[in-house]
């Protein structure tokens, strides 16, 4: 089997999650949707905005990124890529001797 530059695409099946939130948070999300509409001239539902809001939050959380890396919660494809990179390093090990 040939090895393609592009790996197998990840699962893109949407997952539906039901949550309960406080009335204050619900109002804040509705307000955000209104500000979004005023800013971009397009109305988006709160349900459509939430996944992008969560994604932006997780991407900006450096503590989470560091902890996630430390406990190896990488996606299986990413983990496999790292394992393959360790087995087949792009540069041979250094053969220079340390000065005494």
C-alpha positions as a Markdown table, in Angstrom:
| # | Residue | x | y | z |
|---|---|---|---|---|
| 1 | Unk | 0.0 | 0.0 | 0.0 |
| 2 | Unk | 1.4 | 3.4 | -0.9 |
| 3 | Unk | 1.9 | 6.0 | 1.8 |
| 4 | Unk | 0.1 | 9.2 | 0.9 |
| 5 | Unk | 1.1 | 12.7 | 2.1 |
| 6 | Unk | -2.5 | 13.2 | 3.3 |
| 7 | Unk | -3.4 | 10.8 | 6.1 |
| 8 | Unk | -6.9 | 9.3 | 6.6 |
| 9 | Unk | -9.4 | 12.0 | 7.3 |
| 10 | Unk | -10.7 | 12.1 | 10.9 |
| 11 | Unk | -14.3 | 11.1 | 11.8 |
| 12 | Unk | -16.5 | 14.1 | 10.9 |
| 13 | Unk | -19.8 | 12.7 | 12.1 |
| 14 | Unk | -21.5 | 15.5 | 14.1 |
| 15 | Unk | -22.2 | 14.7 | 17.7 |
| 16 | Unk | -25.3 | 16.2 | 19.4 |
| 17 | Unk | -24.9 | 17.2 | 23.0 |
| 18 | Unk | -27.8 | 18.5 | 25.2 |
| 19 | Unk | -26.8 | 20.9 | 28.0 |
| 20 | Unk | -28.6 | 22.7 | 30.8 |
| 21 | Unk | -27.5 | 26.3 | 31.5 |
| 22 | Unk | -28.4 | 29.1 | 33.8 |
| 23 | Unk | -30.8 | 31.8 | 32.6 |
| 24 | Unk | -28.0 | 34.4 | 32.8 |
| 25 | Unk | -25.7 | 32.3 | 30.5 |
| 26 | Unk | -28.6 | 31.8 | 28.1 |
| 27 | Unk | -29.2 | 35.5 | 27.9 |
| 28 | Unk | -25.5 | 36.2 | 27.5 |
| 29 | Unk | -25.4 | 33.8 | 24.5 |
| 30 | Unk | -28.5 | 35.4 | 23.0 |
| 31 | Unk | -26.8 | 38.8 | 23.4 |
| 32 | Unk | -23.6 | 37.5 | 21.8 |
| 33 | Unk | -25.7 | 36.3 | 18.8 |
| 34 | Unk | -27.3 | 39.8 | 18.5 |
| 35 | Unk | -23.8 | 41.4 | 18.6 |
| 36 | Unk | -22.6 | 38.9 | 16.0 |
| 37 | Unk | -25.5 | 39.8 | 13.8 |
| 38 | Unk | -24.9 | 43.6 | 14.2 |
| 39 | Unk | -21.1 | 43.1 | 13.6 |
| 40 | Unk | -21.3 | 40.8 | 10.5 |
| 41 | Unk | -24.8 | 41.5 | 9.1 |
| 42 | Unk | -25.7 | 37.8 | 9.3 |
| 43 | Unk | -27.9 | 36.2 | 11.9 |
| 44 | Unk | -26.6 | 32.9 | 13.4 |
| 45 | Unk | -28.4 | 30.9 | 16.0 |
| 46 | Unk | -26.9 | 30.4 | 19.4 |
| 47 | Unk | -26.7 | 26.6 | 18.6 |
| 48 | Unk | -24.6 | 27.4 | 15.5 |
| 49 | Unk | -22.3 | 29.7 | 17.4 |
| 50 | Unk | -21.6 | 27.6 | 20.4 |
| 51 | Unk | -19.3 | 25.0 | 18.7 |
| 52 | Unk | -17.1 | 27.7 | 17.3 |
| 53 | Unk | -17.1 | 29.6 | 20.7 |
| 54 | Unk | -16.0 | 26.4 | 22.5 |
| 55 | Unk | -13.4 | 25.7 | 19.8 |
| 56 | Unk | -11.9 | 29.2 | 20.1 |
| 57 | Unk | -11.9 | 28.9 | 23.9 |
| 58 | Unk | -10.1 | 25.5 | 23.8 |
| 59 | Unk | -7.5 | 26.8 | 21.3 |
| 60 | Unk | -6.7 | 29.8 | 23.4 |
| 61 | Unk | -6.3 | 27.9 | 26.7 |
| 62 | Unk | -2.6 | 27.4 | 26.9 |
| 63 | Unk | -2.9 | 25.6 | 30.2 |
| 64 | Unk | -5.2 | 23.0 | 28.6 |
| 65 | Unk | -2.9 | 22.6 | 25.6 |
| 66 | Unk | 0.1 | 22.0 | 27.9 |
| 67 | Unk | -1.8 | 19.5 | 30.1 |
| 68 | Unk | -3.3 | 17.7 | 27.1 |
| 69 | Unk | 0.2 | 17.2 | 25.6 |
| 70 | Unk | 1.5 | 16.1 | 29.0 |
| 71 | Unk | -1.1 | 13.3 | 29.4 |
| 72 | Unk | -0.9 | 12.3 | 25.7 |
| 73 | Unk | -4.5 | 12.9 | 24.9 |
| 74 | Unk | -3.6 | 13.5 | 21.2 |
| 75 | Unk | -5.8 | 12.2 | 18.5 |
| 76 | Unk | -4.8 | 8.7 | 17.4 |
| 77 | Unk | -3.5 | 10.0 | 14.0 |
| 78 | Unk | -1.4 | 12.6 | 15.6 |
| 79 | Unk | 0.0 | 10.1 | 18.1 |
| 80 | Unk | 0.8 | 7.7 | 15.2 |
| 81 | Unk | 2.5 | 10.5 | 13.3 |
| 82 | Unk | 4.7 | 11.2 | 16.4 |
| 83 | Unk | 5.5 | 7.5 | 16.8 |
| 84 | Unk | 6.5 | 7.2 | 13.1 |
| 85 | Unk | 8.6 | 10.4 | 13.4 |
| 86 | Unk | 10.5 | 8.9 | 16.4 |
| 87 | Unk | 11.1 | 5.6 | 14.5 |
| 88 | Unk | 12.3 | 7.3 | 11.3 |
| 89 | Unk | 14.0 | 10.6 | 12.3 |
| 90 | Unk | 14.7 | 13.0 | 9.4 |
| 91 | Unk | 18.3 | 13.5 | 10.6 |
| 92 | Unk | 20.7 | 10.8 | 11.7 |
| 93 | Unk | 21.9 | 11.0 | 15.3 |
| 94 | Unk | 24.8 | 13.3 | 15.8 |
| 95 | Unk | 28.2 | 11.6 | 15.6 |
| 96 | Unk | 30.3 | 14.5 | 17.0 |
| 97 | Unk | 32.3 | 13.8 | 20.1 |
| 98 | Unk | 32.1 | 16.1 | 23.1 |
| 99 | Unk | 35.2 | 18.1 | 23.9 |
| 100 | Unk | 36.9 | 17.1 | 27.0 |
